Amino acid sequence: MSEKTIFKRIIDRELPADIVYEDETCMAFKDINPAAPVHILLVPKKEITGADKLTEEDGPMLAHMFIVAAKIAAEQGLKDGYRMITNCGKAAGQTVFHLHFHILGGGKRMPWA
């Protein structure tokens, strides 16, 4: 059995987190090292290592997560927009191998990079 990721440990309530949303499908919590004034991590409760491991059966879960992301962005006051990012693989900067989306916004307009 492989070791639990930090996100799975948060989902299982083994580690604390500042949770801003939770339902039966996903959980969202504040990033402990924010890269923007608002930086929320949105993770599925299903253990999927990354976007490259999604299957067609994951479509409804993924659609739900995008709807939740919009809801969280609105609740966080990101009325002017937000960025939603996922990294796929070590070369892209993925450090936690549990699918997750960064919801980033607030403050000034974000540059492309």
N, CA, C and O atoms as CSV, one atom per row, in Angstrom:
chain,resi,resn,atom,element,x,y,z
A,1,MET,N,N,0.845,-1.186,0.000
A,1,MET,CA,C,0.000,0.000,0.000
A,1,MET,C,C,0.893,1.252,0.000
A,1,MET,O,O,1.841,1.344,0.780
A,2,SER,N,N,0.584,2.202,-0.870
A,2,SER,CA,C,1.397,3.409,-0.936
A,2,SER,C,C,1.018,4.371,0.191
A,2,SER,O,O,-0.073,4.307,0.757
A,3,GLU,N,N,1.951,5.253,0.489
A,3,GLU,CA,C,1.749,6.232,1.550
A,3,GLU,C,C,0.708,7.266,1.118
A,3,GLU,O,O,0.646,7.644,-0.052
A,4,LYS,N,N,-0.099,7.714,2.063
A,4,LYS,CA,C,-1.115,8.729,1.776
A,4,LYS,C,C,-0.447,10.054,1.440
A,4,LYS,O,O,0.571,10.419,2.028
A,5,THR,N,N,-1.034,10.765,0.488
A,5,THR,CA,C,-0.563,12.119,0.186
A,5,THR,C,C,-1.039,13.060,1.288
A,5,THR,O,O,-1.920,12.721,2.078
A,6,ILE,N,N,-0.443,14.236,1.324
A,6,ILE,CA,C,-0.872,15.240,2.293
A,6,ILE,C,C,-2.344,15.595,2.085
A,6,ILE,O,O,-3.058,15.858,3.053
A,7,PHE,N,N,-2.807,15.605,0.829
A,7,PHE,CA,C,-4.210,15.940,0.573
A,7,PHE,C,C,-5.138,14.848,1.077
A,7,PHE,O,O,-6.198,15.151,1.625
A,8,LYS,N,N,-4.767,13.590,0.908
A,8,LYS,CA,C,-5.578,12.493,1.430
A,8,LYS,C,C,-5.620,12.549,2.952
A,8,LYS,O,O,-6.649,12.253,3.558
A,9,ARG,N,N,-4.521,12.922,3.561
A,9,ARG,CA,C,-4.494,13.045,5.018
A,9,ARG,C,C,-5.390,14.194,5.488
A,9,ARG,O,O,-6.007,14.099,6.548
A,10,ILE,N,N,-5.466,15.273,4.713
A,10,ILE,CA,C,-6.390,16.370,5.039
A,10,ILE,C,C,-7.825,15.894,4.867
A,10,ILE,O,O,-8.664,16.137,5.734
A,11,ILE,N,N,-8.117,15.223,3.763
A,11,ILE,CA,C,-9.469,14.689,3.521
A,11,ILE,C,C,-9.881,13.767,4.661
A,11,ILE,O,O,-11.024,13.814,5.114
A,12,ASP,N,N,-8.964,12.936,5.124
A,12,ASP,CA,C,-9.249,11.986,6.212
A,12,ASP,C,C,-9.190,12.621,7.590
A,12,ASP,O,O,-9.350,11.929,8.595
A,13,ARG,N,N,-8.963,13.931,7.653
A,13,ARG,CA,C,-8.903,14.691,8.903
A,13,ARG,C,C,-7.739,14.289,9.799
A,13,ARG,O,O,-7.804,14.428,11.021
A,14,GLU,N,N,-6.672,13.787,9.175
A,14,GLU,CA,C,-5.464,13.454,9.923
A,14,GLU,C,C,-4.562,14.673,10.071
A,14,GLU,O,O,-3.715,14.717,10.963
A,15,LEU,N,N,-4.741,15.658,9.200
A,15,LEU,CA,C,-4.005,16.914,9.255
A,15,LEU,C,C,-5.011,18.062,9.226
A,15,LEU,O,O,-6.056,17.955,8.586
A,16,PRO,N,N,-4.701,19.158,9.916
A,16,PRO,CA,C,-5.622,20.302,9.904
A,16,PRO,C,C,-5.526,21.082,8.598
A,16,PRO,O,O,-4.495,21.067,7.924
A,17,ALA,N,N,-6.600,21.752,8.258
A,17,ALA,CA,C,-6.632,22.638,7.091
A,17,ALA,C,C,-7.734,23.667,7.302
A,17,ALA,O,O,-8.692,23.426,8.037
A,18,ASP,N,N,-7.589,24.801,6.659
A,18,ASP,CA,C,-8.625,25.838,6.695
A,18,ASP,C,C,-9.588,25.540,5.549
A,18,ASP,O,O,-9.438,26.063,4.444
A,19,ILE,N,N,-10.570,24.700,5.826
A,19,ILE,CA,C,-11.502,24.206,4.808
A,19,ILE,C,C,-12.545,25.280,4.496
A,19,ILE,O,O,-13.183,25.826,5.396
A,20,VAL,N,N,-12.705,25.571,3.201
A,20,VAL,CA,C,-13.693,26.561,2.775
A,20,VAL,C,C,-14.903,25.920,2.088
A,20,VAL,O,O,-15.932,26.569,1.905
A,21,TYR,N,N,-14.772,24.631,1.703
A,21,TYR,CA,C,-15.877,23.929,1.046
A,21,TYR,C,C,-15.648,22.430,1.179
A,21,TYR,O,O,-14.518,21.944,1.139
A,22,GLU,N,N,-16.766,21.708,1.341
A,22,GLU,CA,C,-16.688,20.253,1.323
A,22,GLU,C,C,-18.047,19.677,0.982
A,22,GLU,O,O,-19.079,20.161,1.447
A,23,ASP,N,N,-18.035,18.636,0.162
A,23,ASP,CA,C,-19.225,17.829,-0.101
A,23,ASP,C,C,-18.766,16.389,-0.270
A,23,ASP,O,O,-17.619,16.068,0.039
A,24,GLU,N,N,-19.631,15.528,-0.750
A,24,GLU,CA,C,-19.281,14.106,-0.867
A,24,GLU,C,C,-18.249,13.836,-1.965
A,24,GLU,O,O,-17.635,12.769,-1.983
A,25,THR,N,N,-18.054,14.787,-2.876
A,25,THR,CA,C,-17.168,14.604,-4.018
A,25,THR,C,C,-15.805,15.262,-3.862
A,25,THR,O,O,-14.794,14.718,-4.306
A,26,CYS,N,N,-15.777,16.428,-3.234
A,26,CYS,CA,C,-14.540,17.197,-3.196
A,26,CYS,C,C,-14.418,18.037,-1.937
A,26,CYS,O,O,-15.358,18.175,-1.155
A,27,MET,N,N,-13.227,18.591,-1.771
A,27,MET,CA,C,-12.925,19.454,-0.628
A,27,MET,C,C,-12.058,20.601,-1.135
A,27,MET,O,O,-11.254,20.426,-2.051
A,28,ALA,N,N,-12.228,21.772,-0.532
A,28,ALA,CA,C,-11.395,22.927,-0.874
A,28,ALA,C,C,-10.882,23.558,0.416
A,28,ALA,O,O,-11.614,23.690,1.397
A,29,PHE,N,N,-9.607,23.944,0.391
A,29,PHE,CA,C,-9.007,24.546,1.579
A,29,PHE,C,C,-7.954,25.552,1.144
A,29,PHE,O,O,-7.448,25.503,0.023
A,30,LYS,N,N,-7.634,26.466,2.054
A,30,LYS,CA,C,-6.655,27.506,1.758
A,30,LYS,C,C,-5.255,26.901,1.672
A,30,LYS,O,O,-4.879,26.048,2.475
A,31,ASP,N,N,-4.495,27.362,0.682
A,31,ASP,CA,C,-3.108,26.931,0.524
A,31,ASP,C,C,-2.282,27.539,1.657
A,31,ASP,O,O,-2.435,28.719,1.973
A,32,ILE,N,N,-1.419,26.746,2.262
A,32,ILE,CA,C,-0.614,27.254,3.379
A,32,ILE,C,C,0.542,28.135,2.906
A,32,ILE,O,O,1.169,28.818,3.715
A,33,ASN,N,N,0.824,28.123,1.611
A,33,ASN,CA,C,1.877,28.964,1.040
A,33,ASN,C,C,1.284,29.691,-0.170
A,33,ASN,O,O,1.640,29.388,-1.309
A,34,PRO,N,N,0.376,30.654,0.073
A,34,PRO,CA,C,-0.366,31.256,-1.036
A,34,PRO,C,C,0.498,32.018,-2.032
A,34,PRO,O,O,1.443,32.716,-1.664
A,35,ALA,N,N,0.140,31.861,-3.310
A,35,ALA,CA,C,0.821,32.560,-4.397
A,35,ALA,C,C,0.016,33.761,-4.882
A,35,ALA,O,O,0.425,34.444,-5.821
A,36,ALA,N,N,-1.130,34.023,-4.245
A,36,ALA,CA,C,-2.000,35.147,-4.586
A,36,ALA,C,C,-2.799,35.488,-3.336
A,36,ALA,O,O,-2.846,34.689,-2.400
A,37,PRO,N,N,-3.432,36.668,-3.304
A,37,PRO,CA,C,-4.244,37.013,-2.135
A,37,PRO,C,C,-5.305,35.953,-1.800
A,37,PRO,O,O,-5.573,35.687,-0.628
A,38,VAL,N,N,-5.900,35.357,-2.826
A,38,VAL,CA,C,-6.783,34.207,-2.635
A,38,VAL,C,C,-6.119,33.028,-3.323
A,38,VAL,O,O,-5.845,33.075,-4.523
A,39,HIS,N,N,-5.861,31.973,-2.566
A,39,HIS,CA,C,-5.249,30.767,-3.119
A,39,HIS,C,C,-5.882,29.575,-2.416
A,39,HIS,O,O,-5.530,29.231,-1.287
A,40,ILE,N,N,-6.824,28.957,-3.113
A,40,ILE,CA,C,-7.579,27.820,-2.595
A,40,ILE,C,C,-7.186,26.583,-3.397
A,40,ILE,O,O,-7.034,26.651,-4.617
A,41,LEU,N,N,-7.025,25.461,-2.713
A,41,LEU,CA,C,-6.791,24.181,-3.374
A,41,LEU,C,C,-8.096,23.396,-3.379
A,41,LEU,O,O,-8.737,23.229,-2.341
A,42,LEU,N,N,-8.478,22.922,-4.546
A,42,LEU,CA,C,-9.697,22.132,-4.720
A,42,LEU,C,C,-9.287,20.727,-5.106
A,42,LEU,O,O,-8.641,20.528,-6.135
A,43,VAL,N,N,-9.660,19.739,-4.280
A,43,VAL,CA,C,-9.221,18.357,-4.498
A,43,VAL,C,C,-10.413,17.409,-4.521
A,43,VAL,O,O,-11.354,17.575,-3.745
A,44,PRO,N,N,-10.380,16.415,-5.407
A,44,PRO,CA,C,-11.430,15.393,-5.351
A,44,PRO,C,C,-11.149,14.460,-4.181
A,44,PRO,O,O,-9.995,14.254,-3.805
A,45,LYS,N,N,-12.193,13.907,-3.617
A,45,LYS,CA,C,-11.989,12.924,-2.556
A,45,LYS,C,C,-11.513,11.595,-3.137
A,45,LYS,O,O,-10.856,10.809,-2.455
A,46,LYS,N,N,-11.846,11.355,-4.392
A,46,LYS,CA,C,-11.340,10.166,-5.073
A,46,LYS,C,C,-9.850,10.348,-5.295
A,46,LYS,O,O,-9.410,11.415,-5.724
A,47,GLU,N,N,-9.077,9.323,-5.008
A,47,GLU,CA,C,-7.636,9.410,-5.192
A,47,GLU,C,C,-7.273,9.189,-6.654
A,47,GLU,O,O,-7.356,8.076,-7.176
A,48,ILE,N,N,-6.870,10.274,-7.298
A,48,ILE,CA,C,-6.401,10.265,-8.683
A,48,ILE,C,C,-5.077,11.011,-8.647
A,48,ILE,O,O,-5.020,12.129,-8.135
A,49,THR,N,N,-4.020,10.427,-9.172
A,49,THR,CA,C,-2.691,11.034,-9.016
A,49,THR,C,C,-2.509,12.319,-9.815
A,49,THR,O,O,-1.714,13.172,-9.420
A,50,GLY,N,N,-3.215,12.481,-10.915
A,50,GLY,CA,C,-3.070,13.698,-11.703
A,50,GLY,C,C,-4.050,13.726,-12.854
A,50,GLY,O,O,-4.771,12.759,-13.102
A,51,ALA,N,N,-4.067,14.856,-13.556
A,51,ALA,CA,C,-5.003,15.035,-14.665
A,51,ALA,C,C,-4.820,13.989,-15.759
A,51,ALA,O,O,-5.777,13.630,-16.446
A,52,ASP,N,N,-3.602,13.505,-15.920
A,52,ASP,CA,C,-3.334,12.493,-16.945
A,52,ASP,C,C,-3.902,11.120,-16.587
A,52,ASP,O,O,-3.858,10.202,-17.406
A,53,LYS,N,N,-4.424,10.973,-15.398
A,53,LYS,CA,C,-5.002,9.689,-14.976
A,53,LYS,C,C,-6.529,9.729,-14.930
A,53,LYS,O,O,-7.160,8.757,-14.513
A,54,LEU,N,N,-7.124,10.836,-15.350
A,54,LEU,CA,C,-8.589,10.926,-15.418
A,54,LEU,C,C,-9.121,9.981,-16.486
A,54,LEU,O,O,-8.466,9.741,-17.501
A,55,THR,N,N,-10.312,9.448,-16.247
A,55,THR,CA,C,-10.977,8.581,-17.219
A,55,THR,C,C,-12.323,9.194,-17.589
A,55,THR,O,O,-12.769,10.155,-16.962
A,56,GLU,N,N,-12.955,8.642,-18.592
A,56,GLU,CA,C,-14.279,9.136,-18.977
A,56,GLU,C,C,-15.262,9.057,-17.819
A,56,GLU,O,O,-16.147,9.904,-17.697
A,57,GLU,N,N,-15.113,8.046,-16.968
A,57,GLU,CA,C,-16.001,7.899,-15.819
A,57,GLU,C,C,-15.852,9.048,-14.817
A,57,GLU,O,O,-16.746,9.287,-14.005
A,58,ASP,N,N,-14.732,9.749,-14.877
A,58,ASP,CA,C,-14.495,10.872,-13.969
A,58,ASP,C,C,-15.136,12.173,-14.471
A,58,ASP,O,O,-15.076,13.194,-13.786
A,59,GLY,N,N,-15.738,12.143,-15.645
A,59,GLY,CA,C,-16.336,13.347,-16.222
A,59,GLY,C,C,-17.317,14.059,-15.302
A,59,GLY,O,O,-17.182,15.266,-15.103
A,60,PRO,N,N,-18.298,13.366,-14.731
A,60,PRO,CA,C,-19.243,14.049,-13.839
A,60,PRO,C,C,-18.561,14.670,-12.611
A,60,PRO,O,O,-18.936,15.762,-12.185
A,61,MET,N,N,-17.576,13.991,-12.050
A,61,MET,CA,C,-16.840,14.532,-10.907
A,61,MET,C,C,-16.103,15.806,-11.310
A,61,MET,O,O,-16.121,16.801,-10.584
A,62,LEU,N,N,-15.465,15.767,-12.459
A,62,LEU,CA,C,-14.705,16.913,-12.927
A,62,LEU,C,C,-15.624,18.105,-13.217
A,62,LEU,O,O,-15.307,19.238,-12.856
A,63,ALA,N,N,-16.755,17.848,-13.862
A,63,ALA,CA,C,-17.720,18.930,-14.116
A,63,ALA,C,C,-18.194,19.541,-12.798
A,63,ALA,O,O,-18.300,20.761,-12.673
A,64,HIS,N,N,-18.475,18.694,-11.833
A,64,HIS,CA,C,-18.899,19.168,-10.517
A,64,HIS,C,C,-17.828,20.062,-9.893
A,64,HIS,O,O,-18.140,21.097,-9.306
A,65,MET,N,N,-16.580,19.662,-10.024
A,65,MET,CA,C,-15.505,20.448,-9.433
A,65,MET,C,C,-15.373,21.830,-10.078
A,65,MET,O,O,-15.051,22.801,-9.393
A,66,PHE,N,N,-15.616,21.928,-11.377
A,66,PHE,CA,C,-15.576,23.239,-12.027
A,66,PHE,C,C,-16.730,24.122,-11.554
A,66,PHE,O,O,-16.563,25.333,-11.408
A,67,ILE,N,N,-17.881,23.533,-11.317
A,67,ILE,CA,C,-19.023,24.284,-10.778
A,67,ILE,C,C,-18.704,24.755,-9.360
A,67,ILE,O,O,-18.988,25.898,-9.002
A,68,VAL,N,N,-18.117,23.876,-8.562
A,68,VAL,CA,C,-17.722,24.227,-7.197
A,68,VAL,C,C,-16.673,25.343,-7.228
A,68,VAL,O,O,-16.737,26.268,-6.418
A,69,ALA,N,N,-15.719,25.267,-8.142
A,69,ALA,CA,C,-14.684,26.296,-8.238
A,69,ALA,C,C,-15.303,27.673,-8.475
A,69,ALA,O,O,-14.887,28.656,-7.862
A,70,ALA,N,N,-16.285,27.743,-9.354
A,70,ALA,CA,C,-16.961,29.024,-9.617
A,70,ALA,C,C,-17.682,29.530,-8.371
A,70,ALA,O,O,-17.678,30.727,-8.088
A,71,LYS,N,N,-18.291,28.624,-7.640
A,71,LYS,CA,C,-18.989,28.974,-6.403
A,71,LYS,C,C,-18.001,29.504,-5.361
A,71,LYS,O,O,-18.260,30.512,-4.705
A,72,ILE,N,N,-16.876,28.820,-5.219
A,72,ILE,CA,C,-15.852,29.254,-4.269
A,72,ILE,C,C,-15.305,30.621,-4.671
A,72,ILE,O,O,-15.143,31.499,-3.824
A,73,ALA,N,N,-15.022,30.805,-5.955
A,73,ALA,CA,C,-14.499,32.090,-6.430
A,73,ALA,C,C,-15.467,33.223,-6.093
A,73,ALA,O,O,-15.047,34.292,-5.650
A,74,ALA,N,N,-16.749,32.989,-6.301
A,74,ALA,CA,C,-17.753,34.013,-5.974
A,74,ALA,C,C,-17.764,34.293,-4.475
A,74,ALA,O,O,-17.805,35.449,-4.055
A,75,GLU,N,N,-17.728,33.239,-3.675
A,75,GLU,CA,C,-17.735,33.405,-2.215
A,75,GLU,C,C,-16.475,34.113,-1.714
A,75,GLU,O,O,-16.512,34.793,-0.688
A,76,GLN,N,N,-15.378,33.960,-2.423
A,76,GLN,CA,C,-14.118,34.591,-2.037
A,76,GLN,C,C,-13.986,36.015,-2.590
A,76,GLN,O,O,-12.968,36.677,-2.385
A,77,GLY,N,N,-15.023,36.477,-3.292
A,77,GLY,CA,C,-15.032,37.843,-3.797
A,77,GLY,C,C,-14.222,38.057,-5.061
A,77,GLY,O,O,-13.797,39.178,-5.340
A,78,LEU,N,N,-14.004,37.011,-5.822
A,78,LEU,CA,C,-13.213,37.128,-7.052
A,78,LEU,C,C,-14.098,37.499,-8.237
A,78,LEU,O,O,-14.133,36.800,-9.250
A,79,LYS,N,N,-14.803,38.600,-8.092
A,79,LYS,CA,C,-15.770,39.015,-9.116
A,79,LYS,C,C,-15.119,39.445,-10.421
A,79,LYS,O,O,-15.762,39.404,-11.470
A,80,ASP,N,N,-13.849,39.859,-10.378
A,80,ASP,CA,C,-13.148,40.285,-11.587
A,80,ASP,C,C,-12.455,39.136,-12.309
A,80,ASP,O,O,-11.854,39.339,-13.364
A,81,GLY,N,N,-12.535,37.934,-11.749
A,81,GLY,CA,C,-11.944,36.771,-12.392
A,81,GLY,C,C,-10.981,36.032,-11.484
A,81,GLY,O,O,-10.587,36.515,-10.422
A,82,TYR,N,N,-10.625,34.872,-11.930
A,82,TYR,CA,C,-9.700,34.026,-11.183
A,82,TYR,C,C,-9.011,33.087,-12.157
A,82,TYR,O,O,-9.452,32.905,-13.291
A,83,ARG,N,N,-7.932,32.503,-11.695
A,83,ARG,CA,C,-7.207,31.526,-12.492
A,83,ARG,C,C,-7.356,30.177,-11.809
A,83,ARG,O,O,-7.303,30.078,-10.583
A,84,MET,N,N,-7.544,29.132,-12.621
A,84,MET,CA,C,-7.648,27.776,-12.095
A,84,MET,C,C,-6.590,26.950,-12.806
A,84,MET,O,O,-6.612,26.815,-14.029
A,85,ILE,N,N,-5.657,26.394,-12.025
A,85,ILE,CA,C,-4.491,25.716,-12.588
A,85,ILE,C,C,-4.354,24.323,-11.983
A,85,ILE,O,O,-4.619,24.113,-10.800
A,86,THR,N,N,-3.935,23.383,-12.816
A,86,THR,CA,C,-3.472,22.097,-12.314
A,86,THR,C,C,-2.154,21.777,-12.999
A,86,THR,O,O,-1.990,22.019,-14.195
A,87,ASN,N,N,-1.233,21.241,-12.247
A,87,ASN,CA,C,0.047,20.817,-12.797
A,87,ASN,C,C,-0.013,19.309,-13.003
A,87,ASN,O,O,-0.594,18.586,-12.194
A,88,CYS,N,N,0.586,18.846,-14.079
A,88,CYS,CA,C,0.529,17.422,-14.418
A,88,CYS,C,C,1.943,16.884,-14.599
A,88,CYS,O,O,2.553,17.044,-15.656
A,89,GLY,N,N,2.452,16.244,-13.550
A,89,GLY,CA,C,3.785,15.653,-13.600
A,89,GLY,C,C,4.854,16.534,-12.983
A,89,GLY,O,O,4.689,17.747,-12.857
A,90,LYS,N,N,5.943,15.904,-12.606
A,90,LYS,CA,C,7.061,16.609,-11.944
A,90,LYS,C,C,7.607,17.745,-12.796
A,90,LYS,O,O,7.892,18.822,-12.272
A,91,ALA,N,N,7.757,17.528,-14.094
A,91,ALA,CA,C,8.331,18.556,-14.972
A,91,ALA,C,C,7.449,19.801,-15.042
A,91,ALA,O,O,7.932,20.886,-15.366
A,92,ALA,N,N,6.169,19.651,-14.741
A,92,ALA,CA,C,5.241,20.788,-14.752
A,92,ALA,C,C,5.115,21.430,-13.375
A,92,ALA,O,O,4.388,22.409,-13.205
A,93,GLY,N,N,5.820,20.882,-12.404
A,93,GLY,CA,C,5.782,21.467,-11.067
A,93,GLY,C,C,4.844,20.780,-10.092
A,93,GLY,O,O,4.627,21.284,-8.990
A,94,GLN,N,N,4.282,19.638,-10.474
A,94,GLN,CA,C,3.396,18.923,-9.542
A,94,GLN,C,C,4.245,18.326,-8.429
A,94,GLN,O,O,5.198,17.590,-8.687
A,95,THR,N,N,3.890,18.652,-7.185
A,95,THR,CA,C,4.631,18.127,-6.038
A,95,THR,C,C,3.788,17.183,-5.187
A,95,THR,O,O,4.333,16.341,-4.474
A,96,VAL,N,N,2.468,17.314,-5.256
A,96,VAL,CA,C,1.572,16.403,-4.539
A,96,VAL,C,C,0.813,15.611,-5.601
A,96,VAL,O,O,0.092,16.183,-6.418
A,97,PHE,N,N,0.980,14.309,-5.579
A,97,PHE,CA,C,0.400,13.468,-6.621
A,97,PHE,C,C,-0.988,12.967,-6.231
A,97,PHE,O,O,-1.249,11.773,-6.084
A,98,HIS,N,N,-1.859,13.967,-6.076
A,98,HIS,CA,C,-3.302,13.804,-5.885
A,98,HIS,C,C,-3.878,14.964,-6.698
A,98,HIS,O,O,-3.582,16.126,-6.418
A,99,LEU,N,N,-4.688,14.657,-7.691
A,99,LEU,CA,C,-5.249,15.705,-8.554
A,99,LEU,C,C,-5.736,16.876,-7.710
A,99,LEU,O,O,-6.427,16.682,-6.710
A,100,HIS,N,N,-5.378,18.078,-8.111
A,100,HIS,CA,C,-5.859,19.269,-7.408
A,100,HIS,C,C,-5.798,20.473,-8.345
A,100,HIS,O,O,-5.002,20.536,-9.281
A,101,PHE,N,N,-6.664,21.407,-8.048
A,101,PHE,CA,C,-6.726,22.648,-8.798
A,101,PHE,C,C,-6.413,23.799,-7.859
A,101,PHE,O,O,-6.914,23.847,-6.735
A,102,HIS,N,N,-5.585,24.723,-8.320
A,102,HIS,CA,C,-5.297,25.945,-7.594
A,102,HIS,C,C,-6.289,26.995,-8.103
A,102,HIS,O,O,-6.344,27.271,-9.301
A,103,ILE,N,N,-7.055,27.566,-7.210
A,103,ILE,CA,C,-7.943,28.686,-7.544
A,103,ILE,C,C,-7.230,29.932,-7.022
A,103,ILE,O,O,-7.061,30.103,-5.814
A,104,LEU,N,N,-6.816,30.800,-7.946
A,104,LEU,CA,C,-5.998,31.952,-7.607
A,104,LEU,C,C,-6.669,33.245,-8.054
A,104,LEU,O,O,-7.241,33.308,-9.143
A,105,GLY,N,N,-6.601,34.260,-7.227
A,105,GLY,CA,C,-7.153,35.553,-7.617
A,105,GLY,C,C,-6.971,36.593,-6.530
A,105,GLY,O,O,-6.313,36.365,-5.516
A,106,GLY,N,N,-7.577,37.743,-6.778
A,106,GLY,CA,C,-7.497,38.846,-5.842
A,106,GLY,C,C,-6.348,39.771,-6.185
A,106,GLY,O,O,-5.390,39.385,-6.855
A,107,GLY,N,N,-6.464,40.976,-5.719
A,107,GLY,CA,C,-5.386,41.933,-5.982
A,107,GLY,C,C,-5.359,42.379,-7.417
A,107,GLY,O,O,-6.392,42.455,-8.083
A,108,LYS,N,N,-4.165,42.673,-7.887
A,108,LYS,CA,C,-4.007,43.176,-9.251
A,108,LYS,C,C,-4.167,42.062,-10.291
A,108,LYS,O,O,-4.198,40.875,-9.965
A,109,ARG,N,N,-4.266,42.490,-11.549
A,109,ARG,CA,C,-4.376,41.535,-12.646
A,109,ARG,C,C,-3.141,40.637,-12.691
A,109,ARG,O,O,-2.013,41.115,-12.565
A,110,MET,N,N,-3.357,39.348,-12.869
A,110,MET,CA,C,-2.260,38.385,-12.875
A,110,MET,C,C,-1.619,38.320,-14.252
A,110,MET,O,O,-2.329,38.305,-15.258
A,111,PRO,N,N,-0.296,38.281,-14.319
A,111,PRO,CA,C,0.375,38.123,-15.613
A,111,PRO,C,C,0.158,36.683,-16.112
A,111,PRO,O,O,-0.255,35.807,-15.352
A,112,TRP,N,N,0.435,36.465,-17.356
A,112,TRP,CA,C,0.226,35.141,-17.972
A,112,TRP,C,C,1.074,34.077,-17.296
A,112,TRP,O,O,0.554,33.013,-16.957
A,113,ALA,N,N,2.340,34.321,-17.091
A,113,ALA,CA,C,3.268,33.302,-16.549
A,113,ALA,C,C,3.077,33.069,-15.077
A,113,ALA,O,O,3.778,32.248,-14.485
